[in-house]
Amino acid sequence: MLNIINNSRDALKENKVVNSKIILTTYQDADNYYIKICDNAGGISEDLLNKIGTQYFTTKGDKGTGLGLYMSKIIVEQNLHGSLSWKNIKDGVCFSISMPK
């Protein structure tokens, strides 16, 4: 979660968003726990949506390693047996984590 929040913070700063927001939402149903992390930093370019989260892919140039989101995905999937996904929303992006109870 910290990696995703830090990525949102970086995007908000880079895009100089005036009324910046990072919204965390948690909920559950009978089978799973859910965490959503959404921001209003402008979203992810459509041509990059399928590339982020892959090993060594970064949008941060020399400041990124391309391992943060990749490792987050691996931890959620392999250690927590859940899933990590992302999609653009109106003014930003929303990352969703689901984990079985």
Secondary structure, DSSP 8 states (H G I E B T S, - for coil): -HHHHHHHHHHHHHTT-TT--EEEEEEE-SSEEEEEEEE-S----TTTTTTTTSTT--SSGGG--S-HHHHHHHIIIIISS-EEEEEE-SSSEEEEEEEE-
